[in-house]
Amino acid sequence: MRPWTSGSKRPKQSAHTRGDASRDIWSPRWAAAEESGAVLNLGHRLRSLSRVPEADEGEPTIELTFDVGEDRSPARYRAHHVVLALPRRAIELLDDDSFVFEDASFRALLETVRPIPAAKAFLGYEEPWW
């Protein structure tokens, strides 16, 4: 098999889109996550990430601000660690004052992510499961 190159015909890509098929794919995973202790907050759109100093702890906490529902009511959650496993476009849509954009190398690395349609889920646990 010949590897794909810019001069060759591009291989077909497939992606699942919103709708019933997407729910069928994710429903079992959501159920498994809930059974393991995760709280699923659907209808949240991540808007910004901020560092918040903690008076009693050495490392800053990360505050995640979400728009919730059709009225885009703000909801804030705090975490010590965040894995930003989002599609490129979702990261690009974060508020410009999100701390991840302070580092020029982050923007450069973001440009290397190939944008493809994807689904996302934010899982939060009261206690670390790992």
C-alpha positions as CSV (number, residue, x, y, z in Angstrom):
1,M,0.0,0.0,0.0
2,R,1.3,3.4,-1.0
3,P,1.3,6.1,1.7
4,W,-0.9,9.2,1.0
5,T,1.0,12.1,-0.5
6,S,0.0,15.5,-1.7
7,G,0.1,14.3,-5.3
8,S,-2.0,11.2,-4.7
9,K,-5.7,11.0,-4.4
10,R,-6.8,11.8,-0.9
11,P,-8.4,8.9,1.1
12,K,-12.0,9.2,2.0
13,Q,-12.8,10.5,5.4
14,S,-15.9,9.7,7.4
15,A,-17.4,11.4,10.4
16,H,-20.6,11.0,12.3
17,T,-22.9,14.0,12.6
18,R,-25.5,15.2,15.1
19,G,-28.8,13.5,15.3
20,D,-30.0,10.0,16.1
21,A,-26.9,8.2,14.9
22,S,-24.8,10.4,17.2
23,R,-27.0,9.7,20.2
24,D,-26.9,6.0,19.4
25,I,-23.1,6.1,19.4
26,W,-22.7,8.1,22.6
27,S,-25.6,6.9,24.8
28,P,-23.9,3.7,26.0
29,R,-20.7,5.7,26.8
30,W,-22.7,8.3,28.7
31,A,-24.4,5.6,30.7
32,A,-21.0,4.0,31.5
33,A,-19.6,7.3,32.6
34,E,-22.5,8.0,34.9
35,E,-22.2,4.5,36.4
36,S,-18.5,5.2,37.2
37,G,-19.5,8.4,39.0
38,A,-19.3,11.1,36.3
39,V,-21.9,13.9,36.3
40,L,-23.0,14.7,32.7
41,N,-23.9,18.4,32.1
42,L,-25.4,18.5,28.6
43,G,-26.0,21.8,26.8
44,H,-22.8,23.4,28.0
45,R,-20.5,25.4,25.7
46,L,-17.0,26.1,27.0
47,R,-16.4,29.8,26.8
48,S,-13.2,30.5,28.7
49,L,-10.5,29.2,30.9
50,S,-9.0,31.3,33.7
51,R,-6.4,30.8,36.4
52,V,-7.7,31.6,39.9
53,P,-5.2,31.8,42.7
54,E,-6.2,29.7,45.8
55,A,-5.3,31.2,49.1
56,D,-4.8,27.8,50.9
57,E,-3.1,25.9,48.1
58,G,0.1,26.4,46.1
59,E,-1.0,25.9,42.6
60,P,-3.7,28.0,40.9
61,T,-7.1,26.5,40.2
62,I,-8.5,26.6,36.7
63,E,-11.9,28.1,36.3
64,L,-14.0,26.9,33.3
65,T,-16.8,29.2,32.3
66,F,-19.6,27.7,30.2
67,D,-22.6,29.1,28.4
68,V,-25.6,26.9,29.4
69,G,-28.8,26.4,27.4
70,E,-30.4,28.6,24.9
71,D,-30.3,31.7,27.1
72,R,-26.5,31.1,27.6
73,S,-26.6,31.5,31.3
74,P,-23.0,31.3,32.7
75,A,-21.9,28.3,34.8
76,R,-18.5,28.1,36.4
77,Y,-16.6,25.1,37.5
78,R,-13.1,24.8,39.1
79,A,-10.5,22.1,38.6
80,H,-6.8,21.6,39.4
81,H,-6.2,19.9,36.1
82,V,-8.0,20.1,32.7
83,V,-7.5,18.0,29.6
84,L,-8.5,20.2,26.7
85,A,-9.5,17.4,24.4
86,L,-11.6,19.5,22.0
87,P,-11.8,19.9,18.3
88,R,-9.7,22.7,16.9
89,R,-12.6,25.0,16.1
90,A,-14.0,24.7,19.6
91,I,-10.6,25.8,21.0
92,E,-10.4,28.7,18.5
93,L,-13.9,29.9,19.7
94,L,-12.7,30.3,23.3
95,D,-12.6,33.9,24.6
96,D,-9.3,35.5,23.6
97,D,-8.5,36.2,27.2
98,S,-8.4,32.5,28.1
99,F,-5.0,31.8,29.6
100,V,-4.1,29.1,27.1
101,F,-3.7,31.8,24.4
102,E,-1.1,33.7,26.5
103,D,1.6,31.4,25.2
104,A,2.4,32.0,21.5
105,S,3.6,28.4,21.1
106,F,0.0,27.2,22.0
107,R,-1.4,29.1,19.0
108,A,1.3,27.7,16.7
109,L,0.6,24.2,17.9
110,L,-3.1,24.7,17.5
111,E,-2.5,25.4,13.8
112,T,-1.1,21.9,13.4
113,V,-4.4,20.3,14.5
114,R,-6.3,19.1,11.4
115,P,-9.9,20.2,11.7
116,I,-12.4,17.4,11.3
117,P,-16.0,17.1,12.6
118,A,-16.1,15.5,16.0
119,A,-18.3,15.2,19.2
120,K,-17.1,16.2,22.6
121,A,-18.0,15.4,26.2
122,F,-16.8,17.0,29.4
123,L,-16.7,14.5,32.3
124,G,-16.3,15.8,35.8
125,Y,-15.6,13.6,38.8
126,E,-15.9,14.5,42.5
127,E,-12.9,12.2,43.3
128,P,-10.1,11.2,40.9
129,W,-10.9,7.7,39.4
130,W,-7.4,7.2,38.3
